Amino acid sequence: MAEEGIKKEVDVLRKTLKEDEGYYIAWQANIAMAFKDQFERFSEEHGIISAVENIHEIANTAAKNFLNLLIKE
């Protein structure tokens, strides 16, 4: 079944994220930037002047939270 293949692939991803700090950091950075970019697009589209000075910290914390939930057993 395709579902079994996907589960195995996700298991490999989870294992690699746990064991390879550089890989984890790369995923974290990409997730954080996607969040930050969308935050800025949303602010611009809605005429909101963003005063969030620590958006990078917030985005990185959110990305780490997502990844830690993903690899949690």
Sequence and secondary structure as in RCSB ss.txt:
>XXXX:A:sequence
MAEEGIKKEVDVLRKTLKEDEGYYIAWQANIAMAFKDQFERFSEEHGIISAVENIHEIANTAAKNFLNLLIKE
>XXXX:A:secstr
 HHHHHHHHHHHHHHHHHH HHHHHHHHHHHHHHHHHHHHHHHHHTT     TTHHHHHHHHHHHHHHHHH  
